Amino acid sequence: MLINVATLLREPVGATRHLEVSDERVEVRDVGYARVVDGDVRLLRTSRGILVRARLETTVPLECSRCLRPFEAPLQLEIDELFAMLRDPVTREPIEGIEMDDFKVVDEQYLDLSDAVRQYDESSRPISPLCQPDCRGLCPTCGADLNDGQCACAPEAGSAPWSALAGLAEALRTEESHGRSEA
């Protein structure tokens, strides 16, 4: 997603631009990343380059952490990054303090939001995505997807997740009823 900022770089510090983005394709070919985004992008000329503040929406492919089904989910990205200039656009002098990891203005006229979108996308994904809030997951015995219905496996006696604690609670109640409480 290339944005031409050549005229903005020649304006004084504080100059701004606002762009509406609709069905814009974002690609980072080196890593096989491609998405379509919608939203708005605000650009602010600073002494070091262009400050980008963007609110973008996209959909991302995920895998449910319970049932392992692939699904797509909406994702909102709030990007706030400085795209540094390597050279002053007027004097052509190198600008000091540019780091290797900084996003950079390309050829003193373009900034490419693609890698920033990719990085924010990857860091904004949920750790344990669910295809639906009440996903039942997979049967621990046969591996059947319990969202499709109950499997043929018989539940093991005492296999409920809290059965050990229920037994302990019952033992404590029994001890209390006999006058001893050593908990």
Sequence and secondary structure as in RCSB ss.txt:
>XXXX:A:sequence
MLINVATLLREPVGATRHLEVSDERVEVRDVGYARVVDGDVRLLRTSRGILVRARLETTVPLECSRCLRPFEAPL
QLEIDELFAMLRDPVTREPIEGIEMDDFKVVDEQYLDLSDAVRQYDESSRPISPLCQPDCRGLCPTCGADLNDGQ
CACAPEAGSAPWSALAGLAEALRTEESHGRSEA
>XXXX:A:secstr
 EEE HHHHTS TT EEEEEEEEEEEEEGGGTEEEEEEEEEEEEE SSEEEEEEEEEEEEEEE TTT  EEEEEE
EEEEEEEEE SB TTT  B TT  TTSEE BTTTEEE HHHHHHHHHHHS SS  SSTT   B TTT  BGGG  
 S    TT STTHHHHHHHHHHHHHHHTT    
